[in-house]
């Protein structure tokens, strides 16, 4: 009885989900939906034996963090050739039609999100994998289950018992704006665009966060042995019947004129869509023609993407103002008449630097073209000279800091002007402290931007080290504070002494050292002392650290004032050493390793494993090294040296076998799917559409 009710509720809730999120025609109110969901949740709580990962209750996600396993795609996820030119597109079509007669094409929108591959077995969602490098991607099934438009159980009939379907996870503009508003309120960096937001969200650790982000998923390509008989158009219709969200905007075209018409139409109409698109994909419809055309090594020859030029808007530039960052960098900002662009309202645009303003001869009062690139802040691409006022005058770039009046400087190789007054310019001082107390750095609660300004204005705070000398008695008498807040702030400052090393490092605000780099540096060097004394070469050995970052780190630690601050922070008891890693086993105790080349996991992850199992990482091959773990593309020199010195070489698999015992992370023990079909240049692939 209970089991039957559970099944009915699951089916019903899925049906309503579908009606709401795919068909856009709900039959019941949100309230009624919630009642049904609540009932199911209660029944499932009482009967854990009937839990099912595909139950609609799992769509709300969980707070458990999930490590993503890397899995191989059953069929590689290829990319598409693309062009911005109608002439080139025409050539693409002509080439096909020289060989084939009466070809049909399906024109579709090119959705601007992040690609996903969904696997279904016996009508149930079993796996969702990101594109990754096309051969293997991250298993993000738990997160994808929270996307309401992805069917967990298929509808209709005649679906193949096993197939993959590919599409795009999208973040509609409305969700994007909401997510970014929330991030800004929380003092976090907003996402640059809906595409990054969708990709970033899918890689979120907690699926409950994903569930709240309002993602959507549109499917556009079936893959699998059993779907190759259908034309593409038929397969889209079939997918729709099975409950997938398939765009209504695709069109079957039979001539170049029809294709061109589709493109012209959608270049305009896309501006009315609630989600981002960046072009049109043109695909051959018939499977037989597709097979004859085949693939290049990277992309099918039966499909191509035509990319739209970035959307532009024309608006008035009222005023150019300047921002001073915490590093002293000056950014000119264009303050505009608000205008709609690619789904959002734009009021400000970046002007990058003095050169760009001069190059485009941008003046206050001009009508300017704004465009959205990859960045969140749009840029100005041109001036409409026809609309320039007769009394307009060229813009003079500032020569002194708008905050402290210090003459600005230019550094070699840098396009921006800087205010060099690091220790005296209020905005820089306050900016550095605000950065230091951020949630992602020292997370000092109760100390907002305004309080930092207040403390600075009252002579209590000149640098981040001063924070640890503050006393409640000094704070309490200040306006808006009082005893209670003063004590809270002091407690929170004290607590920050426990914040792990990598966040302290991020908090220092070294130029170009963001959150990820800080983490990588902390992982690599393990302590501030080792980082401070590292040579340029040693810094460059860290993953993702290039010359620019290395130089900035060297410069930071060479500065005497910074050294003093670090000294005081050390005295205050901040964490300058990375936490001991969890010890997984002693399998490698006493052994030293050199890691070289590419592996299925990142080199740093591999090194972490070595340490977790008691081993030691060493930078260079020498006679005292026990093993060299050799990955793909390892330099021949290393191999020679190892052979000469008799250092034992291990493949990734052999290394894994050393530690395989009991405590391997899921990622490495996951049984991998069969090897993807090898697609060779010019060879038609039999048996799959991908
Ligand atoms: S078909 C082998 N159709 O564009 C062909 N892709 O540049 C596989 N994309 O990775 C892709 N909209 O993420 C296809 N209607 C559409 C698409 C689409 C967006 C993305 C997809 C793919 C990328 C290729």
Boltz pocket constraint, residues with backbone or C-beta under 6 A from the ligand:
constraints:
  - pocket:
      binder: B
      contacts: [[A, 78], [A, 79], [A, 80], [A, 81], [A, 108], [A, 109], [A, 110], [A, 111], [A, 112], [A, 113], [A, 114], [A, 115], [A, 116], [A, 131], [A, 167], [A, 168], [A, 220], [A, 221], [A, 281], [A, 300], [A, 303], [A, 305]]
      max_distance: 6.0
